[in-house]
Amino acid sequence: METNQSSCKKNKITLRFDLGTFEGFNFRHQSAIEEILTAEQMVNWDHDKDGEAEFWPSGDNDGVALIFRDHTSVTCSHVVALDILLQDLGGDDRESFIKIYHAVQSNGIRLADLTAREVEDSNSHIFIGDCFIDLRKEAAYELFEVYWPEAFKAWESCNCDGLIFDVDRFLDSPGWSIDELRLGDSVALVVTPL
C-alpha cells in the first residue's frame, strides 16, 4: 500500500479543479469509508487521526477514471500531481486528460514526474467523438492530408471512381500506433506516428 502522506498532510490542500469523488477503505476500522469523498477531502484525509486508508476514483469524473484506471489505489500525491499538471496544461478538458493518460502509458513516466512540456511534446493526434468508426474515418483523412498533402490533393481532385482511399489499411499500417479509449459516453482515438 502506497500512501505517501508526508507531502500532503502538512497543510490543507486546495485543488484547482473538480477531480470528482473517491471511495475508500479504512484499515483502522477494516471497512469501507461510508461516505464518498470529494477529491479535496481525499487529499486532506488525516491518516493519523482518521485511520490509514486507501482510495480510488468513484468514476464520476471520466478523465480521472481514465488516468487512474490501472491503479489499485490512488494517493494524495497522485491527485495533487494531476491537479498541477492540468493547471500547467491550461485546464481540465477531456483532451488534457487523454494527453496525460497517453503520455504516462506510452512513455512509462510516473504521473508525479511528468511535465506539461513532455505531455505537449507528444507527437500524438487526438480525435474525440461518439463512435470509433466515424473517428477512424476522420483521423485517416485528416492525417493523410497533414502528412501527405500533395498526394491528398491529387486524390481529392481525381474524378476517377476507382480510386479508393482505404481508411482501415491506412490506419492499420505499421506507420501508426493507435489507442482507442472510452471516456464516459464519448470515445477517443489517439494516433501517433511511429
Secondary structure as GFF3:
##gff-version 3
##sequence-region A 1 194
A	DSSP	beta_strand	21	26	.	.	.	ID=ss1
A	DSSP	beta_strand	31	32	.	.	.	ID=ss2
A	DSSP	beta_strand	37	38	.	.	.	ID=ss3
A	DSSP	alpha_helix	39	43	.	.	.	ID=ss4
A	DSSP	alpha_helix	47	50	.	.	.	ID=ss5
A	DSSP	beta_strand	53	57	.	.	.	ID=ss6
A	DSSP	alpha_helix	62	67	.	.	.	ID=ss7
A	DSSP	alpha_helix	76	89	.	.	.	ID=ss8
A	DSSP	alpha_helix	94	107	.	.	.	ID=ss9
A	DSSP	three_ten_helix	111	113	.	.	.	ID=ss10
A	DSSP	alpha_helix	116	120	.	.	.	ID=ss11
A	DSSP	beta_strand	125	129	.	.	.	ID=ss12
A	DSSP	alpha_helix	132	147	.	.	.	ID=ss13
A	DSSP	alpha_helix	149	157	.	.	.	ID=ss14
A	DSSP	alpha_helix	167	171	.	.	.	ID=ss15
A	DSSP	beta_strand	176	183	.	.	.	ID=ss16
A	DSSP	beta_strand	186	193	.	.	.	ID=ss17
###
